[in-house]
């Protein structure tokens, strides 16, 4: 049986490897759809290319809380194993299907059956000390960021070498190995923690809903550039193709480095102070994206991307930690499932708004809309802070503040 520290390290490795495997195919679904449709079905390429990304997001958004609730009842380790096996199955099916519509259906099934991130978060919180929740969730977020950074690079190489099918088979094998590795995780404390739970304190009305709204807003702002990023760098900055990848990866790299550092800081603070700092970080994101919009050469653009990644490390992982610190132990899987659903909703909203915004204001001004979204997020955080203005609640330690 692994000790908690070793179990967390194994979980972080599993998350890094499995997320990298899933991201290997990330950029290439539209190419496979185009290949399967052929010239006679070219008119459906745009529709199916949108559905192949939006479908799993919608399915995960609706069903992840259900998997989290099931994990609260049965333990989160079985949910980790189940999710990894489901990912392996869907990647294997994607490798052999010759029908583009069925490929979209497989992707929807993948989103519906997965729920790995929420299960991993809930499991990690069951293993870690309550004073290190923010740091633990941030380390998981860093693992996801690094995996998402390396996965597409490896996937591109496999795509060039042998095509889409081998890429999916590779992801299948990796997810199966991760599922096998997860059997070495000790059973989590989800079922026994009820006996140890601190008596919950009533939350201010609307607190959890407000945190979920914050997640939607910050994730929407983060994902907005996805729709126009490559076009902007190529057509506005006139940068070479390699710089598109380099500048895109820059923010993920600084996020991976900064998230654990932010997590250590936020573990020391009360929820009210944490929200105050997050509000300030959202304003810093708005200013940084304004600098991105003003950059007229690639070096300044790259610097703004690096700085943006630093601020990103203080947002989504800390929002999850706030949920964990203010929800009773026996409901954490469901609550984190809601948090992940909110992140999926924000990602979907951001991609849609980015595409619409590019059409409304033009490619050259698109990053101003991202800055505006962060400003709206900061105002939303200020609104959530107003829920917790009562003095007796604001003096509570973040590690005894439950619901």
Phi, psi and omega in degrees: 000130181282144170291162185303317181298317179291324178297319179294320178296318177296319179298318180296319177296316179299318180294316179301311184291315183292320178292324174298319179297318181291328181280350178302322182268354187312308184282352195252000179300315178299325179295320178292321177297315178300319179295317182289325180291320183073178183299326184288340180251020185301333182293341180265358186300312183296317181298310182290328178295325176289317182294329183291340174260318183288324184302306179295329176298314181296316181297316179294322180300321183280325192254344180302318177300326178297316178296324177296318178296320177297321177296324176300329183272325188251349189103149186270342175300314177301328179289326176296312180298315180301315182296317181294320177295322178295319178297318178298316180299313183293322178293321177296318178294322179297330182290332187254347183286143179245005181251120183296326178291321176295325177299318176296319178298322177296321178295321177296317178299322178299315178295323182289325186266349189284259183072024184293316187298315180295320179296318179295320179297313181295320178297314181299320180292330177290336183266330189271162173291145184297339181278358183236023184296314181299316180296320181295312179296325179294323178295322176296319178296321177297319178299318177296317182296316181292319177299319179292336178281317184278325185306307181298328178295312177296320178297321178297321178295315179296323179298318179291323185285314190219356175099179189293322185298312180295326177302313180291322177298320177299317178296323178299312181297318181296316180294323176296319177295321177295320177298319177297317178297328182291341175295339179277353174288138176291156176301135182281175189263019187302322185275333181268346186291341181300328180288336185258355188294140174286144179304125185292149175256138182298128177279155170302143181302130177087003185299304184298316177300323178293319178296319178297321176297319177301316180298316179302314184292314183289328178285325176298316179296321180296321187271348182305317182294346182306323186288333188231002190303304184298320179297319181296311183296320183285316189266330181266315180271347180054042181271152177293164186299322183296333180287336176300311178293320183294314180289327177295319182287339186301314182292325177295323180294313180288330174298314182299325180282319189278332187302311178297328179292316175298319181301319178298319179294312185291336177296338183270350190251158175284158181305320182295318178292322177301315179298323179297318179292319179298322176300315178298321179295322178298321176294322176297322175299318179299316179294321180295318178291331173295320176296322176300316180295330182275342182296126181248009174214159193292332182293314177296323177298316180297317179299317180296325177294319179297317180293319179301320178298324178299315179292325180301325180297344182259005187252280188298313179300323182287326176297319175297320180295324176298318176299313182298322184280350183238013179232140182297155189300321184283003177238009188293322179300314180295316182295316178292330173298318175298320178299316178292325175296319177297322178295320177296318178298318178296319179297315179296316178298318182296318179297318180294313181295324178297316179294316179294318181297321178300321179289329184278315186254351181094153184301319186296336184251011188295324182291340174295327178293325177295316178300319179297320179297319176295323177296319176296320177299318179298319178295321177297321178294321176300321179295316178297321178300328180294340177294334190247037184278350182292126187302319186293332178280325184290345179270358180290145172292143180296344184263001173235017184258098190234164170216000000 
